[in-house]
Amino acid sequence: MKKHKTLRLSLGWQILIGLAIGIIFGVIFQNNKQFINFASGLGSIFINMISMIVLPIVVSSLVVGIANMGDLKKLGRIGLKTLIYFEVLSTIAFIVGMIVANIFNLGSMLDLSQLSKTDISSYIKTANSASHHGLGSILLSIVPSNFFEALSTGEMLPVIFFTAMFGLGIAAVGERAKILIDILQAVAEVMFKVTGWVMKFAPFGVAGLIGATVAQLGLNSLKPLALFILMSYLTMIFFIFVVLGITSRIFGFKITDQLLVVKDELILAFSTASSEVTLPKLLEKTQKLGVDKGVASFVIPTGYTFNLDGSAIYQALAAIFLTQAYGIHLTLAQQITLLLALMVTSKGMAGVPGASFVVLLATMSIVGVPHSGLAIIAGIDRLVDMGRTVVNVAGNVTATLVLGKSEHSFNQEQHDKYVESFRKKA
């Protein structure tokens, strides 16, 4: 007897279907508080499930990777390269965003009197408190006084610092500490298995998150700012295919191959507006793409704090867009000053909730845009956040491959085989 093949949708298609269903229900139940609460709860459950597994995966994978690397000089070199790489790419992203905003001049088309404003008091409070903690405080916070407290609060940089030191300690002790590597390797494998189970809930979480957003905002409220959303997405697409594409090509990769391999994670990042939900699978897939475990386990978690490509594009676009909307003409020198201010402020806001919007609040006053001006685009922040999250995730994958190859910790044959397996499925 012939066995009939059952139709099985990939995770990416399931998430897209969940996204569509969420939008439809959001339109049907617009401003319905019961639906919004239910949908938000559904989305929060999924985000919490992901948060639950992220740190155990980071700790176990990073300790094992660093222990196997066993070289303090190499770790320091990778760390320096990673920070320089992210700094260069985010600077390019800022410049691209400002150029695009100047070319299209969409802000001048807005009638500010017809736009509804969103309450941004919580952002202002965050900006005021965060402004007292510059880059120096961020650097000081890297060294945890209590590792378990850092774990409980989900602070990524202190966790990375401690686990890197712990991994080097295991390598220094040698054979007697090998049992710890075996245990943590088993923990990592168990957590990757749990990740597979959690991902089965992803379509429901996505439906809840987007449904709540649409029900709260309503589609009609988005029309006046639709051009800004469109400009943001086109700029982000340009950055992925051109800037990340050229960067990949320089090191012998194809950006299309990377996007093919992580397409499910990109869809998930887009629909949840959260980079964190993709971390477990990115760690797994970048290693299957041929990057050494130690490099992948260091670069990807670090990227969640320092990879600002998508946020940089948004901040630059929004800054110029709002000055145009208020009829403020910026000279080249003023735009360069704004660029430098955004770059410095964004580094100081690393790890601050709603960092992209908070950075704008902290810098826009220098060019004469009032807080009320940012309230105009606050309502669409999440919709643009979906796009900038995709850029950040794609940027993390490219960074891991580039840094892996630059460190000669990369297996080309394994990379090609893994990419080919995805081409056959496509």
C-alpha positions in Angstrom: 0.0 0.0 0.0 1.1 3.5 -0.8 1.7 5.8 2.0 0.0 9.2 1.5 2.1 12.2 2.3 0.5 14.5 4.8 0.8 18.2 4.3 3.1 19.7 6.9 3.6 23.4 7.1 7.0 24.8 8.0 7.3 26.9 11.1 7.6 30.0 8.9 4.3 29.4 7.2 2.6 28.6 10.5 3.8 31.9 11.9 2.6 33.8 8.8 -0.8 32.2 9.1 -0.8 33.2 12.8 0.1 36.7 11.8 -2.7 36.9 9.3 -5.3 35.5 11.8 -4.1 38.0 14.4 -4.5 41.0 12.1 -8.0 39.8 11.1 -9.1 39.4 14.7 -7.5 42.7 15.6 -9.6 44.5 13.0 -12.8 42.6 14.1 -12.3 43.3 17.8 -10.9 46.8 17.5 -10.8 48.7 20.9 -12.3 45.6 22.6 -10.6 45.5 25.9 -11.4 41.9 26.6 -9.9 40.8 23.3 -6.8 43.0 23.8 -6.2 41.6 27.3 -6.6 38.0 26.0 -4.4 38.5 23.0 -1.7 40.4 25.0 -1.7 37.5 27.5 -1.3 35.0 24.8 1.7 36.9 23.4 3.2 37.4 26.8 3.1 33.7 27.5 5.1 33.0 24.4 7.7 35.8 25.1 8.0 34.5 28.7 8.6 30.9 27.5 11.4 32.2 25.3 12.9 34.3 28.1 12.8 31.2 30.2 15.1 29.3 28.0 17.4 32.0 26.6 19.8 32.4 29.5 20.3 28.7 30.2 21.2 28.2 26.6 23.6 31.2 26.5 25.3 30.1 29.8 25.8 26.5 28.8 26.8 27.1 25.2 29.2 30.0 26.0 30.9 28.1 28.9 31.4 25.0 26.7 32.6 27.1 23.7 35.0 29.2 25.7 36.3 26.2 27.6 37.1 24.4 24.3 38.7 27.6 23.0 40.8 27.9 26.1 42.7 30.9 25.0 42.4 34.3 26.8 44.2 36.2 24.0 41.8 34.7 21.4 38.8 35.6 23.4 40.0 39.2 23.9 40.7 39.4 20.1 37.2 38.2 19.3 35.6 40.6 21.8 37.5 43.6 20.3 36.7 42.5 16.7 33.0 42.1 17.6 32.7 45.5 19.1 34.5 47.2 16.2 32.4 45.3 13.7 29.1 46.3 15.3 30.3 50.0 15.7 31.3 50.3 12.0 28.0 48.7 10.7 25.8 50.7 13.0 27.6 53.9 11.9 26.9 53.0 8.3 23.2 52.3 9.2 22.9 55.8 10.8 24.4 57.4 7.6 22.1 55.4 5.3 19.0 56.4 7.3 19.9 60.1 7.3 20.6 60.1 3.5 17.3 58.3 2.7 15.3 60.7 4.9 16.9 63.7 3.2 16.3 62.4 -0.3 12.6 61.7 0.2 11.8 64.6 2.5 8.5 62.9 3.6 8.2 64.8 6.8 7.3 68.0 5.0 4.2 66.3 3.7 2.6 65.8 7.1 -0.1 67.9 8.6 0.7 67.8 12.3 -2.7 69.1 13.3 -4.4 65.9 12.0 -2.2 63.4 13.7 -3.2 61.7 16.9 -0.6 61.6 19.7 0.3 58.7 22.0 1.2 59.0 25.7 4.9 58.8 26.0 5.3 59.7 29.7 6.8 56.3 30.5 9.4 56.8 27.8 10.2 60.3 29.1 10.7 58.8 32.6 13.0 56.1 31.2 15.0 58.7 29.2 15.4 60.9 32.2 16.7 58.1 34.4 18.8 56.5 31.6 20.4 59.9 30.8 22.3 59.8 34.1 23.9 56.5 33.1 26.3 57.0 30.2 28.6 54.6 28.4 30.9 54.5 31.4 28.1 53.1 33.6 27.4 50.5 30.9 31.0 49.4 30.9 31.1 49.2 34.7 28.0 47.1 34.8 29.6 44.4 32.6 31.3 43.0 35.8 28.6 41.6 38.0 28.8 41.8 41.8 26.3 38.9 41.9 26.1 36.5 39.0 22.8 35.0 40.1 21.3 38.4 40.4 22.4 39.2 36.8 20.7 35.9 35.8 17.5 36.7 37.6 17.2 40.2 36.0 18.3 38.9 32.5 21.3 41.3 32.2 23.1 39.8 29.2 26.5 41.5 29.4 27.3 40.6 33.1 26.2 37.0 32.3 28.5 36.9 29.2 31.4 38.2 31.3 31.0 35.7 34.1 30.4 32.7 31.8 33.4 33.6 29.6 35.7 33.8 32.8 34.1 30.5 34.0 34.8 28.8 30.7 38.5 30.0 30.7 38.7 28.7 34.3 37.6 25.3 33.2 40.1 25.3 30.4 42.9 26.3 32.9 42.0 23.4 35.3 42.1 20.9 32.5 41.1 17.2 32.8 39.6 17.5 36.3 37.1 20.0 35.1 36.1 18.1 32.0 33.0 16.7 33.8 31.6 20.3 33.9 32.0 20.6 30.1 30.1 17.3 29.6 27.3 18.4 32.0 26.9 21.8 30.4 27.0 20.3 26.9 24.1 18.1 28.0 22.3 21.1 29.4 22.7 22.9 26.1 21.3 19.9 24.1 18.4 19.6 26.5 17.6 23.3 26.2 17.7 23.1 22.4 15.2 20.3 22.5 13.0 22.4 24.8 13.3 25.2 22.3 11.8 23.0 19.6 8.7 22.4 21.9 8.4 26.1 22.7 8.4 27.0 19.0 5.3 25.0 18.5 3.5 27.7 20.4 5.0 30.5 18.3 2.0 30.9 15.8 -0.4 31.4 18.8 2.0 33.9 20.5 2.4 35.8 17.2 -1.3 35.9 16.6 -1.8 37.3 20.1 0.9 40.0 19.8 -0.1 41.4 16.4 -3.8 41.0 17.2 -3.5 43.2 20.3 -1.4 45.8 18.4 -4.0 46.1 15.6 -6.9 46.1 18.0 -5.3 49.0 20.0 -4.1 51.1 17.1 -6.7 50.5 14.4 -5.7 50.5 10.8 -7.1 53.9 10.1 -4.8 55.6 12.6 -1.8 54.3 10.6 -2.7 55.9 7.3 -1.1 59.4 7.9 2.2 57.8 8.8 2.1 55.0 6.2 4.7 56.7 4.1 7.1 56.8 7.0 6.5 53.1 7.7 7.1 52.4 4.0 10.3 54.4 3.9 11.6 52.7 7.0 11.0 49.2 5.5 12.5 50.0 2.1 15.6 51.4 3.8 15.9 48.3 6.0 15.6 46.1 3.0 18.3 48.1 1.2 20.5 47.8 4.2 20.1 44.0 4.4 20.7 43.3 0.7 23.2 46.0 -0.1 25.2 46.8 3.1 25.1 43.3 4.7 25.2 41.8 1.2 28.5 43.6 0.3 29.9 42.8 3.8 29.1 39.1 3.3 30.5 39.0 -0.2 33.8 40.6 1.0 34.2 37.5 3.2 33.0 35.0 0.7 29.4 34.6 1.8 26.0 35.2 0.1 23.4 37.2 2.0 20.7 35.2 0.2 22.1 32.0 1.6 21.9 33.4 5.2 18.4 34.6 4.7 17.3 31.3 3.3 18.7 29.4 6.3 17.2 31.7 9.0 14.0 32.6 7.2 11.8 31.1 9.9 13.7 33.1 12.6 13.3 36.3 10.5 9.6 35.8 10.3 9.4 35.1 14.0 11.5 38.2 14.8 9.2 40.3 12.5 6.0 39.1 13.9 7.0 39.3 17.6 9.3 42.5 17.3 11.7 40.6 19.6 15.3 39.5 18.8 15.4 37.4 22.0 12.9 34.8 20.6 15.4 33.9 17.8 18.5 33.6 20.0 18.3 29.8 20.7 17.8 28.9 17.1 20.5 31.3 15.8 23.0 29.8 18.1 22.2 26.4 16.7 22.0 27.4 13.1 25.2 29.5 13.0 27.1 26.5 14.3 25.6 24.3 11.7 26.7 27.0 9.1 30.2 26.1 10.1 31.1 28.7 12.8 33.0 27.4 15.8 30.8 27.1 19.0 33.0 29.4 21.0 32.7 32.2 18.4 29.0 31.8 17.8 28.2 31.6 21.6 30.1 34.9 22.2 29.1 37.0 19.1 25.3 36.3 19.1 24.5 37.2 22.7 26.9 40.2 22.5 25.0 41.3 19.4 21.8 41.6 21.3 23.3 44.6 23.2 25.7 46.1 20.7 24.2 45.2 17.3 22.2 48.4 16.6 21.8 48.3 12.8 18.0 48.3 12.7 17.6 50.7 15.6 20.2 53.1 14.0 18.3 53.2 10.7 15.0 53.9 12.5 16.6 56.6 14.8 18.2 58.4 11.8 15.0 58.3 9.7 12.8 59.4 12.5 15.1 62.2 13.6 15.2 63.8 10.1 11.6 63.0 9.4 10.4 64.9 12.5 12.6 68.0 11.8 11.1 68.1 8.4 7.6 67.8 9.8 8.2 70.8 12.1 9.8 72.8 9.3 13.2 72.8 10.9 16.0 73.0 8.3 19.2 71.4 9.4 22.5 72.4 7.8 25.1 69.7 7.0 27.0 70.6 10.1 23.9 70.3 12.3 23.1 66.9 10.7 26.6 65.7 11.5 26.2 66.9 15.1 22.9 65.1 15.3 24.5 61.9 13.9 27.3 62.1 16.5 24.7 62.7 19.2 22.6 59.7 18.1 25.7 57.5 18.0 26.9 58.4 21.5 23.5 58.3 23.1 22.6 54.9 21.5 25.7 53.4 23.1 24.8 54.8 26.5 21.3 53.4 26.2 22.3 49.8 25.5 20.0 47.5 27.5 17.5 50.2 28.3 13.8 49.2 27.7 12.5 50.8 24.5 16.0 52.0 23.8 15.4 53.1 20.2 12.6 55.5 21.2 14.4 56.6 24.4 17.5 57.5 22.3 15.3 59.8 20.2 13.8 61.4 23.3 17.3 62.1 24.6 18.6 63.7 21.5 15.9 65.4 19.5 15.8 68.4 21.8 19.1 69.5 20.5 17.5 70.2 17.1 14.4 71.9 18.5 11.9 69.0 18.2 9.6 68.9 21.3 8.6 65.8 23.2 5.1 66.2 21.8 6.6 65.6 18.3 7.8 62.2 19.2 4.3 61.4 20.6 3.2 61.5 16.9 5.3 58.5 15.9 5.1 56.6 19.2 1.9 54.9 18.1 3.6 53.3 15.1 6.8 52.5 17.0 6.0 48.8 17.4 5.2 48.4 13.6 8.5 49.8 12.7 10.1 47.8 15.5 9.1 44.7 13.7 11.2 45.7 10.7 14.2 46.9 12.7 14.2 43.6 14.7 14.6 41.7 11.4 17.6 43.9 10.5 19.2 43.2 13.9 18.7 39.4 13.5 20.1 39.3 10.0 23.0 41.5 11.1 23.8 39.1 13.9 24.0 36.1 11.5 26.3 38.0 9.1 28.5 39.2 12.0 28.9 35.6 13.4 29.9 34.3 10.0 32.3 37.2 9.3 34.0 37.0 12.7 34.1 33.2 12.6 35.9 33.3 9.2 38.2 36.2 10.3 39.3 34.0 13.3 39.8 30.9 11.1 37.1 29.3 13.2 34.9 28.4 10.3 34.2 25.2 8.3 33.4 26.1 4.7 32.4 22.5 3.7 30.0 22.2 6.6 28.6 25.7 5.6 28.0 24.7 2.0 26.3 21.4 2.9 24.0 23.1 5.4 23.0 25.8 2.9 22.4 23.2 0.2 20.1 21.2 2.4 17.9 24.4 2.6 18.0 24.9 -1.2 16.7 21.4 -1.7 13.7 22.2 0.6 13.0 25.5 -1.1 
